Amino acid sequence: MRRILAVDDDKDILDVIQYILEDSGYEVDALSDGNLLFEKIKTQTPDLILLDVMLGNLDGRELCRAVKTSAETRNIPVVMISASHAAGSPDQKGAPDAFIAKPFDIDDLLGVVKGHVRAA
C-alpha cells in the first residue's frame, strides 16, 4: 500500500485529505506541525508528501526546498497545496513536483496523487 504524508496546520483540512486518500486505498500519515517533517520521514518514508504552503510560522516552500535538495529525500514527490500562494515553477531547484490550489476538487487531488505516486 502506498503511503502519503499530509502536512497542514489546519486540522479540518488534514482530516478531509486523510479521509479522501484512505477511502481511495492509500495509507496516510497526517502531520500538523511542519517542524516534525524530517523526523517523520526518517521513521516512515512516504511515497509522496502533500505539503501546505502556509504552516503557521513556517513556509512550506522552504520545507519543500529542503526535501528536494537533500540527498536522502529528493526523490520523494512533493505536492504543494495552497489557497493563495504560488509554489514556484517545477524546473526551479527545490520546487515541488506539482501544485494544487485550495479549495481543491477531490478528483483533481486524487489524480495528482495517483500520477505522482505511480511515477515514484
PyMOL commands that set and color helices and strands:
alter all, ss='L'
color gray80, all
select helices_A, chain A and resi 11-23+34-43+60-69+106-119
alter helices_A, ss='H'
color red, helices_A
select strands_A, chain A and resi 3-7+27-31+48-52+54-55+58-59+78-82+98-101
alter strands_A, ss='S'
color yellow, strands_A
deselect
rebuild
show_as cartoon
